[in-house]
Amino acid sequence: MAAASTPPLLPQNLATVKSLAESPALASIPSTYTFTTDTNGTLALDPQNSIPIIDFFLLTCSNPHQRSKIIQELAQACQEWGFFMVVNHCVSESLMKGMIDACRRFFDLTEEEKREFHGTHVLDPIRCGTSFNPTVENALFWRDFLKVFVHPQFHFPGKPAGFSEVAEEYTQQVKEVGGELLKGISKSLGMEEDYIEKAMNMDSSTQVLIANLYPPCPQPELALGLPAHSDHGFLTLLIQNEVGGLQVEHKGKWFNVNAIPNSFLVNTGDQLEV
């Protein structure tokens, strides 16, 4: 007979990991954030440039030979990796940096200001919080997050100033990049380029923006920002700041993501795989 365990509560008076990490007396992480090290995964010894790279300019160019070649590379990346880097896309570097800075400013709001966006249900259009699902987790994740539904209806926090405007422009441009990637994937499967878009009615589909904050940790070897997982949607387009830590799994080995400046890491989700 298995004994039931009671999920731990968040440390008292600490609504976010950020506030915990900034505590002057913090020398070690609370036991509620401690994970047993997983030795099953193997880190690739030479992960540099191993993740496939897709040139967005070639994918959308008018040269049929170049486009056919990059579509073949896209198909191989989806089939063999499920991840690829997208470079030479149409989203400006200044907008990408502006989005990261705006997310940082949101997490710098006071606990009281962020509390109005906590939400009460996973499908609330605006929701911020900490960990992953702290009401059921036996160990908490070293992560604060903001999750917002931005399409087909655009929702966004009213704080900090200018955040909503930057996010609306950024998410619209990301949607356009995603649409072109889906065209290429459709072609790579031997279908018309608009097949996925029409079959899934992408104009009315849900687009979600998630911002994750992983504050400095005094014992990073004991904590996890997020567990190993797959994304349940169609495509995830991810940007990150200069701080590393993200890994992807390929053929039983874990690869560090050495992000190319001004690139997207694209993850093919469960729905696309199905």
Steps between C-alpha positions, in 0.01 A plus 500: 500500500639839401490776756347827383719807530378850563621753240722762661380854532692798374742640760311734727482865389681423171263522206770466234842343451630847416415628847659191653818537293532864603472423871820631667519199733474240222807273506340174387173409333208372710447126493173555312709596193747213520501233227689172498749513215391299196795295375306328222560770241834544324630846409645516149871579515501731199157660468627813321306558176341156520140620494390548136491857366228616260555816297162676496601723208568196281176336617296797376709599198382484137786274384337154462831309528605674823152469647477129413836436667409680823161324513685167488721619787189608691344155452816331627516731803137425592534125450836447667510771766164668552704816560676751277641852510347760271730778377461789253133541589293818481480584873744779580769457761382819672147360538629169638721680752214736581275203575755342734549833677125552534460153654779580743320820600183303563677262737654804672154622600420478869339184633181697561489626141552151356243348734213650299608278209528174693175361363300210638481256207747361247288642217490854636616725212762667722673304771830535681642279770789286610624145444279288271206376705594561864175356640595146392881505469716315751787731408470853368668631188736799511286702261256789489277541197253716314253326266275702271256413221574739213297352209232492371427766762791700637523511881783653697588651838472877522831517687777598454450794267558412136506122557172435321600702193834322460338161555225561244751588227731214596231231513355610165840472333569165665165376372606594147830313538314197632262512206786490250661211687173305483487562125848352467407202718188439291710499183753267661217252561406504133189714548393846383675765707174628648374151596579519873377859525163412347460160667563645845324834439808683623338846469281417800748279685642579842834678532653517846793706621691361798784687670719303742731649760772285658661713772862438611510193722755443780492122436417449130612138514205423732226695321311475171347784304264266315481121466565309180186542290352533155280789389140409424430758227608528137815712510689673779724790400737579785746781562731522799737746656874451528468264799522134394346191655248383241553145371329283238497121474609321183546123474535458876754781545448850631637792299564846639325766294768746396266759358607691191448875549163622367376146436195298600520149639200320351346195666255286304216426742293191570209608278724543197669168565163324513 
